[in-house]
Amino acid sequence: MLTSTVPPNTEFENRWESWRTSIKSYVMLKLGADAKALEPKLSVIFENYWDKELAQHRSYHLQPVSQIHLHSKSDYGILYDTSGDIEQIRTVLLIGGIILLIACINFMNLTTAQSMRRVREVGMRKVVGALRRQLINQFFFESISMSFLALILALGFVILGLPYLSGLLNQDLKFDYSQFTTWVPIVFFTTLLTGVVAGSYPALYLSRFQPIDALKGSSKGQHKNQLRRLLVVFQFATAIALLIGTSVAYRQIVYIQNKNLGFQKEQMVLIPIFFFNRDLNERSETIKQAFLQHPNVQSATGTWNLPGRENKADLSDIKNPSKNVEARIAMMYTDRDFFDAYNVPLLAGKTFTGDKPTWNEVIFNETAVRLLQLDKNPVGAEVEMWGDRRWKIIGVAKDFHNRSLRDPIGPMAIIRYHRFRHINLKVGMGDFESTLAFFKEQWDHFVPHKQFSFQFMDEYFNSHYQQETRMRQFLGVFSLLAIFISCLGVLGLSAYAAEQRTKEIGIRKVLGASTPQLVSILSKELLILIAIANLIAWPLAYWTMDQWLQNFAYHTKLSLWIFLFAGVLAALIAGSISGYQAVKAARANPVDALRYE
């Protein structure tokens, strides 16, 4: 708030404690000043300019302007709709890194699966004088070259995928060529590192063959190498964990959308008509009656703030003088028809009456009554609010969710007000197109110079969980990528297994083994690896998603079927690919198999 814009002779001019808590103060420090050392010294402001009792409950915290967007939640637990969260960015980067690692593992598996075809090449090179160091450099060069070829394709995919990602994030994303010198070195280094990591195992593995064994095509003992199996287990453990995470995030979003909030959010239309023309507050009842003329409109109410989400700017300290108990309570400013429009029941007392606000009547919810240690039936009792002003309790409302589902239901005081932002309209199941056209007519009549604007209450409520929805979509995309890339790993392992056991397959087939028996023998090892991957992924995914769900005071449960679904799906996909390779090997001519050398 610019103090120069504050009207003179108002309470904001001299009573800073009445300013809304959402208003931030910006301070420019001298060069070299230590912000951390300055922070505790700011209490002097309260001591000099605030009431002593108020100063005891206030403190200042400093945050660099550059960190407001991404670090507000991690620093102060504050998350705005327009801000980002550094933890989510780190999570996406971590998962992206794991996906890249899975791709590197696939390159290793596919390269070593084709090792028999390059063993003789290694032997010939060593016979004519090639050193192992030269062979290692050759294999590294091949993997790094492939990595940079992949970079060209990746840049194309990024350009094609930016419109989709922009829609997902609700931001206009584009390449920032002005930051060329920043992101090009990062991309170059990542590509180089990917090539080195992907080529490390094949380079060290293939270059170690002895010339005699290599020329004979012998690789005895290679099948005993457990590293390849561990890599496949890692791949599928990651893919299964991501599948579980996606399923849990989806269930939580569905749970939020279907949770009974204690007030009606379906069929409620929010129109910010008072926000666009503040002068209409003087005729709020006339405005309501105009909208109520349509037969599909069942009720209407004016509100300053909306239910379902607590505004940090609308908090007040309220005191129960009889027990000297004070609590910070959220304020809800409405007109007299709020309870009827939103179907919020009163447990005791009455709702607001009369033509105008009395400015001495308040309705509390159950949580506020409990925190202020009021009697079970506090109707008629008085509390102190906004200084020593006395307010009479005329009713007790049943608790409803006045906060995000991340937080438990908080204390609330509902006051009849004379200024609003929205008119809230409860509509029936009739023709909504004609109803909406009527709303636009009324808008154009009262606010002719502004574009018509409206929102459904359930959409408004769900918009508070955009970050969770985006994370679910990201996890879904990452899960599909992980499964797809892991299946390429299965393809490599299956091809390797079939190649290693070519002679065995031929002998078994000559001795009468059927195709199903051979498929079972070749696929058995992979299914065991998938089972091990499940044993690793399940507890890891359970712990991770349980921690994530703790961010919500109200959340879904971790069901066993989610874990079974992810494990069975991974096994079916991997089994299908492995089975295809096994059938292909089993149906080959046994004569060719027995003389494959």
QUIRAZI-V601829 format. One record per residue. N is the residue number from 0. PSI is psi in degrees with one decimal (* if undefined). BURIAL is b if it has 24 or more other C-alpha atoms within 12 Angstrom, else e. D_FIRST is the distance of its C-alpha to the first C-alpha in Angstrom with 1 decimal. Layout:
n psi burial d_first
N PSI BURIAL D_FIRST
N PSI BURIAL D_FIRST
//
This chain:
n psi burial d_first
0 128.4 e 0.0
1 119.9 e 3.8
2 -25.1 e 6.1
3 -17.1 e 8.6
4 -5.5 e 7.7
5 125.6 e 8.1
6 143.0 e 11.8
7 159.9 e 14.3
8 37.9 e 16.5
9 168.1 e 14.4
10 -21.1 e 14.3
11 -20.6 e 10.6
12 -41.7 e 11.9
13 -16.2 e 14.4
14 87.3 e 14.4
15 -26.7 e 11.9
16 -14.3 b 14.1
17 -3.0 b 13.3
18 150.6 b 9.6
19 143.0 e 9.9
20 -13.1 e 11.4
21 -10.2 e 9.9
22 126.2 e 6.5
23 151.2 e 7.8
24 133.6 e 8.3
25 129.7 e 10.1
26 127.5 e 13.3
27 120.1 e 16.0
28 155.4 e 19.4
29 154.0 e 22.6
30 131.2 e 25.2
31 -2.7 e 27.3
32 143.9 e 25.1
33 109.0 e 25.8
34 -39.0 e 22.6
35 -37.2 e 24.8
36 -29.9 e 26.2
37 -32.8 e 22.9
38 -50.3 e 21.5
39 -20.8 e 23.8
40 -13.8 e 23.3
41 -13.8 e 19.6
42 -19.0 e 21.1
43 -33.1 e 21.8
44 -44.7 e 18.3
45 -41.9 e 19.1
46 -35.0 e 22.6
47 -30.4 e 21.7
48 -9.0 e 18.7
49 159.2 e 18.9
50 141.0 e 21.8
51 -41.3 e 24.5
52 -38.6 e 24.9
53 -39.0 e 21.2
54 -28.2 e 21.2
55 -22.9 e 24.1
56 14.1 e 22.3
57 151.4 e 19.2
58 155.9 e 19.1
59 145.4 b 17.0
60 140.7 e 17.9
61 138.5 b 17.5
62 131.2 b 17.8
63 141.8 e 18.4
64 -35.3 e 16.1
65 -14.7 e 19.4
66 -4.5 e 20.1
67 -44.9 b 17.0
68 -44.9 e 18.7
69 -21.7 b 22.2
70 6.4 b 22.1
71 -38.2 b 19.4
72 -46.6 e 22.3
73 -29.4 e 24.8
74 -42.8 e 22.6
75 3.0 e 20.9
76 19.5 e 22.5
77 129.6 e 19.4
78 111.4 b 20.3
79 159.9 b 18.1
80 -31.3 b 19.9
81 -2.4 e 18.6
82 165.1 e 19.3
83 177.4 b 22.8
84 117.0 b 25.0
85 -30.3 e 27.0
86 -38.0 e 29.7
87 -37.5 b 30.4
88 -43.0 e 30.7
89 -36.7 e 33.1
90 -44.4 e 35.0
91 -41.5 b 35.5
92 -39.9 e 36.6
93 -46.8 e 39.0
94 -40.0 b 40.5
95 -40.1 e 40.8
96 -38.6 e 42.6
97 -41.0 b 44.9
98 -42.7 b 45.8
99 -38.8 b 46.7
100 -39.1 b 48.8
101 -40.4 b 50.6
102 -39.8 b 51.4
103 -40.3 b 52.8
104 -40.0 b 54.9
105 -41.8 b 56.3
106 -41.9 b 57.3
107 -47.7 b 59.2
108 -45.1 b 60.9
109 -35.7 b 61.9
110 -46.8 b 63.2
111 -26.6 b 65.3
112 -27.2 b 66.5
113 14.7 b 68.1
114 -34.1 b 69.4
115 -29.4 b 73.0
116 -14.4 e 72.9
117 -0.7 b 71.8
118 -43.3 b 74.0
119 -35.1 b 76.9
120 -43.0 b 74.8
121 -42.7 b 73.7
122 -44.3 b 77.3
123 -41.4 b 78.5
124 -39.8 b 75.9
125 -35.7 b 76.8
126 -38.6 e 80.6
127 8.1 e 80.2
128 3.6 e 78.3
129 134.9 e 74.6
130 157.2 e 72.8
131 -35.6 b 70.5
132 -39.2 e 67.7
133 -38.3 e 68.3
134 -40.3 b 68.2
135 -44.0 b 65.0
136 -37.8 e 63.5
137 -48.5 b 64.8
138 -37.0 b 63.2
139 -40.4 b 59.9
140 -40.5 e 60.1
141 -45.9 b 60.7
142 -38.2 b 57.7
143 -39.1 b 55.3
144 -43.2 e 56.6
145 -35.8 e 56.0
146 -40.4 b 52.5
147 -30.0 b 51.7
148 -39.2 e 53.3
149 -32.5 e 51.1
150 -39.5 e 48.0
151 -44.8 e 48.9
152 -38.8 e 49.1
153 -42.0 e 45.9
154 -38.3 e 43.9
155 -42.6 e 45.4
156 -37.5 e 44.4
157 -45.6 e 40.8
158 -41.1 e 40.6
159 -32.1 e 42.1
160 -11.2 e 40.0
161 -40.9 e 36.5
162 -40.7 e 36.2
163 -44.0 e 37.0
164 -35.6 e 34.6
165 -42.5 e 31.8
166 -36.9 e 32.4
167 -39.6 e 32.5
168 -5.1 e 29.2
169 41.0 e 27.6
170 150.8 e 26.9
171 93.8 e 28.7
172 140.2 e 30.6
173 161.2 e 32.9
174 129.1 e 34.7
175 92.0 e 32.7
176 -16.7 e 35.5
177 -20.9 e 33.4
178 24.8 e 33.4
179 -46.2 e 37.2
180 -13.5 e 38.1
181 -49.9 e 35.9
182 -23.0 e 37.1
183 -47.1 e 40.7
184 -36.7 e 41.8
185 -46.1 e 40.3
186 -42.9 e 42.1
187 -46.8 e 45.3
188 -41.4 e 45.3
189 -41.4 e 44.7
190 -43.6 b 47.5
191 -45.3 b 49.9
192 -39.4 b 49.2
193 -44.1 b 49.8
194 -40.1 b 53.1
195 -46.8 b 54.2
196 -44.7 b 53.3
197 -34.9 b 55.0
198 -5.9 b 58.1
199 -50.5 b 58.6
200 -48.7 b 60.6
201 -39.7 b 62.8
202 -47.1 b 63.5
203 -30.5 b 64.5
204 -50.0 b 66.3
205 -29.3 b 68.4
206 -8.7 b 69.3
207 -6.5 b 71.0
208 141.8 b 73.9
209 144.3 b 77.4
210 -43.7 b 79.2
211 -49.5 e 82.2
212 -38.7 e 80.0
213 -43.7 b 77.7
214 -29.0 e 80.8
215 -7.4 e 82.2
216 21.4 b 78.8
217 137.5 b 78.8
218 49.1 b 75.6
219 138.4 e 77.0
220 -9.0 e 74.6
221 -35.7 e 71.6
222 -14.6 e 71.3
223 -7.1 e 70.9
224 119.4 e 67.6
225 -10.0 e 65.0
226 -41.4 e 62.0
227 -40.5 b 62.0
228 -40.3 b 62.0
229 -37.5 b 59.1
230 -40.1 b 57.1
231 -39.8 b 57.7
232 -43.3 b 56.8
233 -43.7 b 53.5
234 -51.7 b 52.8
235 -29.0 b 53.5
236 -41.4 b 51.8
237 -46.2 b 48.6
238 -42.6 b 49.1
239 -41.8 b 49.9
240 -40.7 b 46.9
241 -38.7 b 44.6
242 -42.7 b 46.3
243 -43.8 b 45.8
244 -42.0 b 42.1
245 -43.5 b 41.7
246 -42.0 b 43.7
247 -43.7 b 41.7
248 -40.2 b 38.3
249 -44.3 b 39.7
250 -35.7 b 41.0
251 -40.5 b 37.6
252 -43.7 b 35.9
253 -39.9 e 38.6
254 -43.6 e 38.3
255 -44.1 b 34.6
256 -27.2 b 35.3
257 1.8 e 38.2
258 135.3 b 36.9
259 114.5 e 37.2
260 -6.3 b 33.7
261 -1.7 b 34.9
262 161.2 b 33.5
263 120.1 b 34.6
264 -15.9 b 32.7
265 146.6 b 35.6
266 19.8 b 36.0
267 127.7 b 32.5
268 129.0 b 30.6
269 124.0 b 26.9
270 114.4 b 25.9
271 52.6 b 22.2
272 -35.9 b 23.5
273 -26.6 b 21.2
274 -37.6 b 18.1
275 -16.6 b 19.5
276 93.1 b 20.6
277 -28.0 e 18.8
278 -19.9 e 21.7
279 -14.4 b 24.1
280 -29.9 b 23.0
281 -18.1 e 25.3
282 36.1 e 28.1
283 -40.3 b 27.3
284 -36.9 b 30.9
285 -41.4 e 32.3
286 -45.8 b 30.3
287 -45.3 b 31.6
288 -33.1 e 35.2
289 -41.9 b 35.0
290 -30.1 b 34.3
291 -7.6 b 36.9
292 -26.0 e 39.6
293 133.0 b 40.2
294 -19.4 e 42.9
295 -4.2 b 41.3
296 116.9 b 38.1
297 -36.5 b 39.0
298 164.0 b 36.0
299 146.9 b 32.4
300 148.1 b 29.4
301 138.3 b 25.8
302 145.0 b 23.1
303 -48.6 b 19.4
304 164.6 b 19.5
305 147.6 b 22.6
306 159.8 b 25.3
307 -11.6 b 26.2
308 125.2 b 22.9
309 131.2 b 20.9
310 121.1 b 17.2
311 -18.6 b 15.9
312 -15.4 e 13.1
313 57.9 b 16.0
314 139.2 b 18.0
315 148.4 b 19.6
316 120.5 b 22.3
317 138.0 b 25.4
318 137.2 b 28.5
319 100.7 b 32.2
320 -25.2 e 33.7
321 -29.3 e 37.2
322 7.1 e 37.0
323 45.4 e 34.1
324 135.1 e 32.3
325 144.5 b 28.6
326 148.0 b 26.7
327 121.6 b 23.2
328 139.6 b 23.5
329 141.4 b 21.6
330 136.8 b 21.1
331 118.9 b 22.5
332 118.3 b 21.9
333 -176.3 b 24.8
334 -171.7 b 27.5
335 -14.0 b 31.1
336 9.1 b 32.4
337 -48.2 b 30.4
338 -36.1 b 33.3
339 -42.0 b 35.8
340 -39.7 b 33.9
341 4.9 b 33.0
342 43.9 b 36.4
343 117.0 b 34.9
344 147.9 b 37.8
345 131.1 b 37.7
346 -24.0 e 39.9
347 155.7 e 40.2
348 -150.4 b 39.3
349 169.0 e 38.0
350 -173.8 b 35.1
351 144.7 b 33.2
352 174.9 e 35.4
353 170.1 e 35.3
354 -23.9 e 33.6
355 156.0 e 30.3
356 141.7 e 28.1
357 -17.8 e 29.6
358 29.3 e 26.6
359 12.7 b 29.1
360 139.1 b 30.2
361 148.3 b 29.1
362 126.6 b 30.7
363 155.5 b 30.6
364 174.9 b 31.7
365 -39.3 b 34.5
366 -40.9 b 32.5
367 -41.5 b 30.5
368 -41.5 b 33.8
369 -42.6 b 35.2
370 -35.3 b 32.5
371 2.9 b 32.5
372 41.6 b 36.3
373 164.4 b 37.0
374 165.5 e 40.4
375 -31.0 e 41.5
376 83.1 e 41.3
377 4.5 b 38.4
378 127.4 b 38.4
379 -18.1 b 38.4
380 163.7 b 36.8
381 147.5 b 33.8
382 163.4 b 30.7
383 130.9 b 28.0
384 144.2 b 24.4
385 61.8 b 21.3
386 -138.2 e 23.2
387 12.0 e 26.9
388 131.4 e 26.7
389 135.8 e 29.6
390 139.3 b 29.6
391 132.5 b 32.8
392 118.1 b 33.4
393 -9.2 b 35.2
394 162.7 b 35.5
395 120.2 b 35.3
396 147.7 b 34.4
397 141.5 b 35.9
398 134.4 b 33.6
399 163.8 b 32.0
400 100.5 b 29.8
401 5.0 b 26.3
402 173.9 b 25.3
403 155.4 b 26.3
404 -2.7 b 30.0
405 -23.0 b 29.0
406 150.9 e 28.4
407 162.1 e 30.7
408 129.5 b 30.1
409 169.8 b 27.6
410 144.1 b 27.6
411 140.6 b 26.2
412 125.2 b 25.9
413 123.2 b 26.2
414 139.0 b 25.2
415 127.1 b 26.1
416 170.0 b 23.1
417 -1.6 b 23.0
418 138.3 b 20.1
419 167.5 b 20.3
420 -42.7 b 19.2
421 152.0 b 22.7
422 127.4 b 26.2
423 120.3 b 28.3
424 124.3 b 31.9
425 117.5 b 34.8
426 156.1 b 37.4
427 -166.3 e 41.1
428 15.5 e 43.2
429 -166.9 e 44.2
430 108.3 e 43.8
431 -29.1 e 40.2
432 -44.7 e 40.4
433 -34.5 e 41.4
434 -43.1 b 38.7
435 -37.6 b 36.0
436 -37.7 e 37.5
437 -42.5 e 37.2
438 -41.7 b 33.6
439 -38.3 b 32.9
440 -45.1 e 35.0
441 -40.2 b 32.9
442 -48.9 b 29.6
443 -28.2 e 31.1
444 -43.5 e 32.1
445 -32.5 b 28.8
446 70.4 b 26.4
447 -22.1 e 28.8
448 10.6 e 26.5
449 147.8 e 24.7
450 138.0 e 26.5
451 134.8 b 27.8
452 137.2 b 26.1
453 165.6 b 27.3
454 143.1 b 27.6
455 144.3 b 30.2
456 -39.3 b 29.1
457 -33.5 b 31.2
458 -40.3 e 29.7
459 -44.4 b 26.2
460 -44.2 b 27.4
461 -23.9 b 29.3
462 -18.3 b 26.3
463 -12.2 b 24.9
464 33.4 b 27.9
465 -37.2 b 27.8
466 -39.7 b 28.0
467 -39.1 b 31.2
468 -43.3 b 32.6
469 -41.7 b 32.2
470 -38.9 b 33.7
471 -41.1 b 36.6
472 -40.7 b 37.2
473 -46.7 b 37.1
474 -37.8 b 39.6
475 -45.3 b 41.7
476 -44.9 b 42.0
477 -37.8 b 42.6
478 -44.2 b 45.3
479 -41.6 b 47.1
480 -44.6 b 47.1
481 -43.2 b 48.3
482 -45.7 b 51.1
483 -47.8 b 52.1
484 -37.2 b 52.3
485 -34.5 b 54.0
486 -33.6 b 56.6
487 -35.8 b 57.4
488 -40.1 b 58.0
489 -40.7 b 60.4
490 -43.5 b 62.1
491 -44.0 b 62.7
492 -41.1 b 63.9
493 -42.6 b 66.2
494 -39.7 b 67.6
495 -45.3 b 68.2
496 -43.3 b 69.9
497 -39.1 b 72.1
498 -38.4 b 73.1
499 -26.7 b 73.9
500 26.4 b 76.1
501 -48.3 b 77.8
502 -39.3 b 81.3
503 -43.1 b 80.6
504 -43.2 b 79.6
505 -45.2 b 82.8
506 -45.3 e 85.1
507 -38.6 b 83.5
508 -39.5 b 83.9
509 -35.8 e 87.5
510 0.9 e 88.1
511 7.8 e 86.9
512 135.2 e 83.1
513 165.5 e 81.4
514 -45.0 b 78.1
515 -36.9 e 76.1
516 -41.4 e 77.5
517 -39.9 b 76.5
518 -42.0 b 73.0
519 -42.8 b 72.7
520 -43.6 b 73.9
521 -27.8 b 71.5
522 -13.7 b 68.4
523 -44.8 e 69.0
524 -41.8 b 67.4
525 -42.7 b 64.2
526 -33.2 b 63.8
527 -40.8 e 64.2
528 -38.8 b 61.4
529 -39.8 b 59.1
530 -41.9 b 60.0
531 -39.9 b 59.1
532 -38.5 b 55.8
533 -41.6 b 55.0
534 -30.6 b 55.8
535 -43.1 b 53.3
536 -38.3 b 50.6
537 -54.9 b 50.6
538 -34.8 e 49.7
539 -45.9 e 47.1
540 -37.5 b 45.4
541 -46.9 b 45.7
542 -44.9 e 43.9
543 -48.6 e 41.2
544 -29.3 b 40.4
545 -40.2 b 40.7
546 -39.8 e 38.0
547 -41.1 b 35.8
548 -21.7 b 36.5
549 -13.7 e 35.4
550 -12.3 e 31.8
551 127.8 b 32.3
552 -26.3 e 33.2
553 117.8 b 35.2
554 165.8 b 37.2
555 173.3 b 40.6
556 154.5 e 43.6
557 105.1 b 45.3
558 149.0 e 48.5
559 -33.7 e 51.7
560 -26.4 e 52.2
561 -43.4 b 49.2
562 -40.4 b 50.9
563 -41.6 b 54.3
564 -48.0 e 52.9
565 -43.5 b 51.4
566 -45.0 b 54.6
567 -40.5 b 57.0
568 -45.2 b 55.2
569 -41.3 b 55.2
570 -40.1 b 58.9
571 -44.4 e 59.8
572 -48.4 b 58.2
573 -40.5 b 59.7
574 -35.8 b 63.0
575 -44.3 b 63.3
576 -45.5 b 62.8
577 -40.0 b 65.1
578 -38.8 b 67.6
579 -45.5 b 67.7
580 -39.5 b 68.6
581 -42.7 b 71.1
582 -41.8 b 72.8
583 -43.4 e 73.0
584 -38.5 b 74.7
585 -27.8 b 77.0
586 -0.1 b 78.3
587 157.1 e 79.3
588 121.7 e 83.0
589 -27.2 b 84.3
590 -44.2 e 86.7
591 -35.7 e 83.8
592 -39.6 b 82.0
593 -20.4 e 85.1
594 31.3 e 85.7
595 -18.6 e 82.1
596 * e 82.9
//
